[in-house]
Amino acid sequence: MAVPKRKMSRSNTRARRANWKATAPTLATCDRCRAPKLPHVACPSCGTYNRRQVRFAD
């Protein structure tokens, strides 16, 4: 197993970690109620998926 020979500096460590960014989730609009929802997921407001009722809305 590879082991580093020297301690990595703080600037190098932080420069490497600077690329770990959180991205905003992609939202799609529901075909039935036009509410924003995650793609390929049942709509949380009306409970439809692929134009079919799959669960009861809360």
Residue frames relative to the residue before (quaternion, step in Angstrom):
aa qw qx qy qz dx dy dz
M 1.0000 0.0000 0.0000 0.0000 0.00 0.00 0.00
A 0.4500 -0.7036 0.4836 0.2619 3.58 -0.91 0.90
V 0.0625 -0.7789 0.6241 0.0017 3.55 -0.96 0.96
P 0.4788 -0.6783 0.4637 0.3093 3.63 -0.84 0.89
K 0.4363 -0.7000 0.5039 0.2563 3.57 -1.06 0.80
R 0.7969 0.1948 -0.0782 0.5664 3.56 1.04 -0.77
K 0.5705 -0.5708 0.4637 0.3658 3.54 -1.28 0.45
M 0.3854 -0.7120 0.5341 0.2433 3.57 -0.92 0.88
S 0.4807 -0.6962 0.4533 0.2805 3.58 -0.84 1.00
R 0.6459 -0.5326 0.3824 0.3911 3.55 -1.26 0.42
S 0.6584 0.5161 -0.3245 0.4414 3.58 0.96 -0.81
N 0.6551 0.4894 -0.3173 0.4803 3.59 1.00 -0.75
T 0.6370 0.5242 -0.3280 0.4602 3.57 1.00 -0.80
R 0.6994 0.4643 -0.2717 0.4706 3.58 0.88 -0.94
A 0.6183 0.5311 -0.3466 0.4643 3.58 1.08 -0.62
R 0.6437 0.5048 -0.3191 0.4785 3.57 1.05 -0.71
R 0.7107 0.4595 -0.2574 0.4664 3.56 0.93 -0.89
A 0.5180 0.6586 -0.4142 0.3555 3.61 1.20 -0.30
N 0.6619 0.5108 -0.3092 0.4533 3.59 1.18 -0.47
W 0.5599 0.5778 -0.3981 0.4407 3.62 1.25 -0.05
K 0.1496 0.8083 -0.5478 0.1554 3.56 0.21 1.28
A 0.4042 -0.6682 0.5631 0.2701 3.53 -1.15 0.62
T 0.2120 -0.7736 0.5838 0.1257 3.58 -0.97 0.83
A 0.5267 -0.6205 0.4786 0.3292 3.54 -1.12 0.68
P 0.4970 -0.6651 0.4522 0.3258 3.61 -0.93 0.78
T 0.4762 -0.6492 0.5146 0.2948 3.55 -1.12 0.71
L 0.1473 -0.8007 0.5775 0.0611 3.56 -0.83 0.99
A 0.1605 -0.7463 0.6388 0.0959 3.54 -1.15 0.74
T 0.4391 -0.6742 0.5134 0.2985 3.59 -1.21 0.34
C 0.4995 -0.6474 0.4922 0.2984 3.53 -1.05 0.81
D 0.4982 -0.6739 0.4606 0.2925 3.59 -0.98 0.86
R 0.7268 0.4539 -0.2437 0.4542 3.56 1.05 -0.71
C 0.8338 0.1861 -0.0773 0.5140 3.60 0.71 -1.04
R 0.3993 -0.7535 0.4376 0.2850 3.62 1.32 -0.02
A 0.4039 0.6868 -0.4984 0.3417 3.60 1.13 0.57
P 0.5109 -0.6301 0.4673 0.3515 3.62 -1.07 0.55
K 0.0603 0.7847 -0.6114 0.0828 3.56 -0.99 0.90
L 0.5740 -0.5557 0.4601 0.3874 3.54 -1.31 0.24
P 0.4982 -0.6497 0.4668 0.3343 3.62 -0.98 0.69
H 0.8246 0.1906 -0.1886 0.4982 3.57 -1.16 0.76
V 0.6188 0.4723 -0.3472 0.5229 3.59 1.17 0.64
A 0.5480 -0.6064 0.4534 0.3555 3.59 -1.08 0.66
C 0.5445 -0.6306 0.4474 0.3252 3.57 -1.07 0.78
P 0.3987 -0.7404 0.4805 0.2490 3.62 -0.74 0.96
S 0.6918 0.4885 -0.3035 0.4366 3.62 1.09 -0.49
C 0.8113 0.2128 -0.1254 0.5300 3.62 0.90 -0.78
G 0.4441 -0.7447 0.4197 0.2682 3.62 1.21 -0.19
T 0.5263 0.6216 -0.4330 0.3861 3.61 1.09 0.51
Y 0.0334 -0.7570 0.6516 0.0336 3.51 -1.29 0.52
N 0.8383 -0.0053 -0.0508 0.5428 3.56 -0.80 1.08
R 0.6643 -0.5493 0.2533 0.4391 3.54 1.04 1.04
R 0.6297 0.4844 -0.3575 0.4909 3.61 1.15 0.54
Q 0.4668 -0.6495 0.5195 0.3005 3.57 -1.11 0.66
V 0.0533 -0.8351 0.5475 -0.0045 3.58 -0.53 1.15
R 0.7968 0.0253 -0.0329 0.6028 3.60 1.15 -0.38
F 0.5603 -0.5951 0.4566 0.3513 3.52 -1.28 0.41
A 0.4407 -0.6788 0.5181 0.2765 3.56 -1.00 0.83
D 0.4761 -0.6870 0.4725 0.2793 3.58 -1.03 0.80
